Amino acid sequence: MHAAPYALRIKMGIAAIAAIIVFGYAYNRSYALIAGPQIEISFPPDGATLNESLVTITGRATNITALTLNGREISVAQNGRVSETVLLSYGYNVITFRARDRFGRNAAAVRHVVYK
């Protein structure tokens, strides 16, 4: 007599777990669309003082369709890695990355460095 409600509870529990898994997976896969373009600059750190005029800027850019460095379009590896060599002027320099995604959203990352 009590077997039917127990079986129903088990089915509802399994359905709830399945729904949580499906929604979790959908959120995980759509996070890139929700988050927009992301830029991380690994080197040089902001405020760095550099002793060489030729410096390789490294970082990572994800969820982008276009990336520029100081107004010049640059390429991004398939895994999102960015490595670009820049010639610094003596003194204070501003390094600006700008990214755009397929929905027109923009992101920017700026580094201020000094070449002595």
C-alpha positions in Angstrom: 0.0 0.0 0.0 2.9 2.4 0.7 5.0 1.2 -2.2 3.4 3.6 -4.8 4.3 6.9 -2.9 7.8 5.6 -2.3 8.3 4.8 -6.0 6.9 8.2 -7.0 9.4 9.9 -4.6 12.3 8.0 -6.1 11.2 9.0 -9.7 10.8 12.6 -8.7 14.2 12.6 -7.0 15.8 11.2 -10.1 14.0 13.7 -12.3 15.2 16.6 -10.0 18.8 15.4 -10.1 18.6 15.0 -13.9 17.2 18.6 -14.2 20.0 20.0 -12.0 22.6 18.2 -14.2 21.0 19.5 -17.4 20.8 23.1 -16.1 24.3 23.0 -14.7 25.7 21.8 -18.0 23.8 24.4 -20.0 25.1 27.2 -17.7 28.6 25.8 -18.0 28.5 25.8 -21.8 26.8 29.2 -22.1 29.1 31.0 -19.6 31.4 32.2 -22.4 28.4 33.9 -24.0 27.3 35.4 -20.8 30.7 36.6 -19.6 31.8 38.4 -22.8 35.4 39.0 -23.9 38.1 38.4 -21.3 41.7 39.7 -21.4 44.5 38.7 -19.0 48.0 40.2 -19.4 50.6 38.0 -17.8 53.7 40.1 -18.6 54.6 42.9 -18.0 53.0 43.7 -14.7 51.4 47.1 -14.3 53.8 49.7 -13.2 56.9 47.7 -14.2 60.2 49.3 -14.9 61.9 47.6 -17.8 65.6 47.9 -18.9 65.1 46.8 -22.5 63.2 48.6 -25.2 62.0 45.5 -27.0 59.5 43.6 -24.8 57.3 40.6 -25.4 53.8 41.1 -24.1 52.1 37.8 -23.1 48.7 37.0 -21.9 45.4 35.3 -22.8 42.3 36.5 -24.5 39.1 34.4 -24.5 35.6 34.8 -26.0 36.8 37.3 -28.6 36.5 37.9 -32.4 39.0 40.7 -32.6 42.0 41.8 -30.4 44.1 45.0 -30.8 47.3 46.1 -29.1 47.7 49.9 -29.1 45.2 50.1 -32.0 46.9 47.4 -34.2 45.0 44.1 -34.7 47.0 41.1 -33.5 46.4 37.4 -33.8 45.5 35.0 -31.0 46.4 31.4 -30.8 43.6 28.8 -30.8 44.0 28.2 -27.1 43.7 32.0 -26.4 47.4 32.7 -25.8 48.7 36.1 -26.9 52.4 36.9 -27.5 53.4 40.1 -29.2 56.6 42.0 -29.2 56.5 45.8 -28.7 59.2 48.5 -29.0 58.9 50.8 -26.1 59.8 54.5 -26.1 62.2 55.9 -23.5 60.2 56.8 -20.4 56.5 56.2 -19.7 54.6 53.8 -22.0 50.9 52.7 -22.1 50.1 49.3 -23.5 46.4 48.9 -24.3 44.6 45.7 -25.4 41.1 46.0 -26.7 38.9 43.0 -27.4 35.4 42.6 -29.0 33.2 39.5 -29.0 30.7 38.4 -31.6 27.9 40.3 -29.9 29.7 43.6 -30.0 30.7 43.7 -26.4 34.1 45.2 -25.6 36.8 44.7 -23.0 40.1 46.4 -22.4 43.3 45.8 -20.4 45.9 48.4 -19.8 49.5 48.2 -18.6 51.6 51.2 -17.7 55.4 50.6 -17.9 58.5 52.6 -17.8 61.5 52.0 -20.0 64.8 53.2 -18.5 
